[in-house]
Amino acid sequence: MIRINLIGQRQKAAPKAGKGTRRQSMMLLALFLAEGLFLFVWHQKLSSELAAARKRSKDASSKIEDLKRVKATWEQWLAEKADLDRQTEVFVSLRADQVGPSVLLQYLSYALTPLGETPAERDQAKAQELAGWNPKWDPRRVWVQAIRQKGAELVMEGQALDHEDVAEFYRRLESSDFFLKVSPGNQVRKVHPDLGIRFIDFQVNTSITYKPAMALLQPVGESSPGEDSPKKPEAPVPPKPDGGPGAPVSSDGRAPGSPVLAAGGGR
């Protein structure tokens, strides 16, 4: 007989899908959290580096501004110093022009004055020889008749007994720091109408400076009173030669019988 089972057989229940999905969701959530934490830490690091960079930039800008202020102060000081140097130069030039002519004439008088036989004059004769002068030459063989100055240019006119006398006079002018460039002028031989002696009319063209005359002024000490540092002992000042600045002095710096210091000496 055929049997028909109308109830049917039991079937196994299908596994629930929600459990696997929950695990995957938890893994994705953990991944998102780790990534978020990494991004947060990275952002904090970049923010710290940016803040440090901004601070360095601000410090550098502040230093640049300080350096600009220092540079401006330095440039202002240099400008003031240059202006003060120009004023000092003008003052020195004016003082030299004030005392220079008389000192230059003193030098010319010395160069055209014969030496005697005293010990002091013998020392001066040695100094003249070392400077290239001829101490045995008689300066009375030359006499200056006119001196004309225009600015820094000087023209001297005079007479001499011979060309050698004119050459010695040129040599004595060239050895002084007063005369920067000595140019021989015209030399004309003439005969005196009354005495009948032959002589030379000569001319000297030269550029001059009076700055060597500043050696006559008393130097002012740089240290001011009240300073803690001890004052350095000053070197003894040698006496000046009779011809003033520019006149030859002996090798030991002495010029007996004279109260003044040489500024130029022989070149």
C-alpha positions as CSV (number, residue, x, y, z in Angstrom):
1,M,0.0,0.0,0.0
2,I,1.2,3.4,-0.8
3,R,1.8,5.7,2.2
4,I,1.8,9.4,1.9
5,N,3.5,11.4,4.6
6,L,1.5,14.6,4.8
7,I,3.6,16.0,7.7
8,G,6.9,16.1,5.9
9,Q,10.5,15.8,7.3
10,R,12.2,18.2,9.6
11,Q,14.7,20.5,7.9
12,K,17.8,21.9,9.6
13,A,17.6,25.7,10.4
14,A,19.8,28.0,8.3
15,P,22.6,29.7,10.1
16,K,21.9,33.3,11.2
17,A,23.6,35.9,9.0
18,G,23.7,38.7,11.6
19,K,26.6,37.3,13.6
20,G,29.2,37.4,10.7
21,T,28.0,40.9,9.7
22,R,28.5,42.2,13.2
23,R,32.0,40.9,13.3
24,Q,32.9,42.6,10.0
25,S,31.3,45.8,11.2
26,M,33.4,45.7,14.3
27,M,36.5,45.2,12.3
28,L,35.7,48.1,10.0
29,L,34.9,50.3,13.0
30,A,38.2,49.4,14.6
31,L,40.0,50.1,11.3
32,F,38.2,53.5,11.1
33,L,39.1,54.3,14.7
34,A,42.8,53.4,14.1
35,E,42.9,55.5,11.0
36,G,41.2,58.4,12.8
37,L,43.7,58.1,15.6
38,F,46.6,58.0,13.2
39,L,45.3,61.1,11.3
40,F,44.7,62.9,14.7
41,V,48.3,62.1,15.8
42,W,49.7,63.2,12.4
43,H,47.6,66.4,12.5
44,Q,48.9,67.2,16.0
45,K,52.5,66.6,14.8
46,L,52.0,68.8,11.7
47,S,50.4,71.5,13.9
48,S,53.3,71.4,16.3
49,E,55.8,71.6,13.5
50,L,53.8,74.5,11.9
51,A,53.7,76.3,15.2
52,A,57.5,75.8,15.7
53,A,58.1,77.0,12.1
54,R,55.9,80.1,12.7
55,K,57.8,80.8,15.9
56,R,61.2,80.5,14.1
57,S,59.9,82.8,11.3
58,K,58.7,85.3,13.9
59,D,62.0,85.2,15.7
60,A,63.9,85.5,12.5
61,S,61.7,88.5,11.5
62,S,62.4,90.1,14.9
63,K,66.1,89.6,14.5
64,I,66.0,91.1,11.0
65,E,64.2,94.1,12.3
66,D,66.8,94.4,15.1
67,L,69.6,94.1,12.5
68,K,67.9,96.8,10.4
69,R,67.8,99.1,13.4
70,V,71.4,98.4,14.1
71,K,72.3,99.0,10.5
72,A,70.4,102.3,10.4
73,T,72.1,103.3,13.7
74,W,75.5,102.3,12.3
75,E,74.9,104.2,9.0
76,Q,73.8,107.2,10.9
77,W,77.0,107.0,13.0
78,L,79.1,106.7,9.9
79,A,77.4,109.7,8.4
80,E,78.0,111.8,11.5
81,K,81.6,110.6,11.7
82,A,82.2,111.5,8.1
83,D,80.7,114.9,8.7
84,L,82.8,115.4,11.8
85,D,85.9,114.3,9.8
86,R,85.1,116.8,7.1
87,Q,84.7,119.6,9.7
88,T,88.0,118.5,11.4
89,E,89.7,118.5,8.0
90,V,88.4,122.0,7.3
91,F,89.6,123.2,10.8
92,V,93.0,121.6,10.2
93,S,93.2,123.3,6.8
94,L,92.2,126.7,8.2
95,R,94.7,126.4,11.1
96,A,97.4,125.3,8.7
97,D,96.6,128.3,6.4
98,Q,96.8,130.5,9.5
99,V,100.3,129.5,10.7
100,G,101.7,128.0,7.5
101,P,102.9,131.1,5.7
102,S,105.1,132.3,8.5
103,V,106.5,128.8,9.1
104,L,107.2,128.5,5.3
105,L,109.1,131.8,5.4
106,Q,111.0,130.5,8.4
107,Y,112.1,127.5,6.4
108,L,113.2,129.6,3.4
109,S,115.2,131.8,5.8
110,Y,116.8,128.7,7.2
111,A,117.6,127.3,3.8
112,L,119.2,130.6,2.8
113,T,121.2,131.2,6.0
114,P,124.9,130.1,6.1
115,L,126.0,127.9,9.0
116,G,128.8,128.8,11.4
117,E,131.3,126.7,13.2
118,T,129.6,126.2,16.5
119,P,129.0,122.6,17.7
120,A,125.2,123.0,17.1
121,E,125.7,124.3,13.6
122,R,128.2,121.5,12.8
123,D,125.4,119.0,13.8
124,Q,123.0,120.8,11.6
125,A,125.6,120.6,8.7
126,K,125.7,116.8,9.1
127,A,121.9,116.7,9.0
128,Q,121.9,118.8,5.9
129,E,124.4,116.5,4.2
130,L,122.3,113.4,5.1
131,A,119.2,115.2,3.6
132,G,121.1,115.7,0.3
133,W,122.1,119.3,0.8
134,N,125.6,120.7,0.3
135,P,126.4,122.1,3.7
136,K,129.5,123.9,2.2
137,W,127.4,125.9,-0.2
138,D,127.1,129.6,0.6
139,P,123.4,130.5,0.6
140,R,124.3,134.1,0.1
141,R,124.8,133.3,-3.6
142,V,121.0,133.2,-4.0
143,W,118.5,135.8,-3.1
144,V,114.7,135.7,-3.5
145,Q,113.2,138.9,-4.8
146,A,109.4,138.0,-5.1
147,I,107.0,135.4,-3.9
148,R,103.5,135.1,-5.4
149,Q,100.8,132.7,-4.3
150,K,97.6,131.8,-5.9
151,G,95.7,129.0,-4.2
152,A,98.0,126.1,-3.8
153,E,100.4,127.3,-6.5
154,L,103.5,129.4,-5.6
155,V,105.9,131.2,-7.9
156,M,109.2,132.5,-6.6
157,E,111.5,134.8,-8.6
158,G,115.1,135.5,-7.6
159,Q,118.7,135.8,-8.7
160,A,121.8,133.7,-8.3
161,L,125.4,133.9,-9.2
162,D,125.4,130.6,-11.1
163,H,123.2,127.7,-12.3
164,E,124.7,125.5,-9.7
165,D,123.5,127.9,-7.0
166,V,119.9,127.6,-8.5
167,A,120.2,123.8,-8.5
168,E,121.1,123.8,-4.8
169,F,118.2,126.1,-4.0
170,Y,115.8,123.8,-5.9
171,R,117.3,120.8,-4.0
172,R,116.6,122.5,-0.6
173,L,113.0,123.3,-1.6
174,E,112.4,119.7,-2.8
175,S,113.6,118.2,0.5
176,S,110.8,120.0,2.4
177,D,107.2,118.7,2.8
178,F,105.9,122.2,2.2
179,F,106.7,122.0,-1.5
180,L,104.9,119.1,-3.2
181,K,106.2,119.6,-6.8
182,V,109.1,121.9,-7.7
183,S,109.3,122.8,-11.4
184,P,112.3,124.8,-12.6
185,G,111.2,127.9,-14.5
186,N,113.1,130.2,-16.8
187,Q,116.8,130.8,-16.1
188,V,118.3,133.8,-17.9
189,R,122.0,134.9,-17.6
190,K,122.4,138.6,-17.3
191,V,125.2,141.2,-16.5
192,H,124.7,143.7,-13.8
193,P,124.9,147.2,-15.4
194,D,126.8,148.8,-12.5
195,L,128.9,146.1,-11.0
196,G,129.6,144.3,-14.2
197,I,129.1,140.8,-12.6
198,R,127.2,138.0,-14.3
199,F,124.2,136.5,-12.6
200,I,121.2,134.3,-13.2
201,D,117.5,135.4,-13.2
202,F,115.5,132.3,-12.2
203,Q,111.9,131.3,-11.4
204,V,110.5,128.5,-9.4
205,N,107.0,127.1,-9.9
206,T,105.7,124.8,-7.1
207,S,102.6,123.4,-5.4
208,I,102.5,123.9,-1.7
209,T,100.8,122.7,1.4
210,Y,100.8,124.2,4.9
211,K,99.9,121.0,6.7
212,P,103.4,120.3,7.9
213,A,103.1,123.5,10.0
214,M,100.5,121.8,12.1
215,A,103.4,120.1,13.9
216,L,104.0,123.3,15.7
217,L,100.6,123.0,17.5
218,Q,100.6,121.3,20.9
219,P,98.9,117.9,20.5
220,V,96.0,117.3,22.7
221,G,96.0,114.0,24.7
222,E,93.3,111.5,23.9
223,S,92.6,110.4,27.5
224,S,90.3,112.6,29.5
225,P,90.8,113.3,33.2
226,G,89.1,110.9,35.6
227,E,89.7,107.8,33.6
228,D,90.6,104.6,35.5
229,S,93.3,103.5,33.1
230,P,96.8,104.8,33.9
231,K,98.2,107.4,31.5
232,K,100.9,106.1,29.3
233,P,104.2,107.8,29.6
234,E,104.8,110.1,26.6
235,A,107.9,109.8,24.5
236,P,110.4,112.7,24.8
237,V,109.8,115.2,22.0
238,P,112.9,116.1,20.1
239,P,113.6,119.7,19.7
240,K,112.7,121.3,16.3
241,P,115.4,122.5,14.0
242,D,116.0,126.2,13.3
243,G,114.2,125.9,10.0
244,G,111.0,124.7,11.5
245,P,109.0,121.8,10.1
246,G,110.7,120.2,7.1
247,A,114.2,121.3,7.9
248,P,116.8,118.5,8.2
249,V,117.6,117.1,11.6
250,S,120.5,115.0,12.7
251,S,120.3,111.2,12.7
252,D,119.7,111.1,16.5
253,G,116.8,113.6,16.2
254,R,118.6,116.5,18.0
255,A,118.8,120.0,16.7
256,P,120.8,121.9,19.3
257,G,120.1,125.4,20.1
258,S,116.5,125.3,18.7
259,P,113.2,125.1,20.5
260,V,111.0,123.4,17.8
261,L,110.2,119.8,16.2
262,A,110.6,118.8,12.5
263,A,107.5,117.5,10.8
264,G,108.7,116.8,7.3
265,G,112.4,116.2,7.2
266,G,114.3,115.2,4.1
267,R,112.5,112.9,1.7
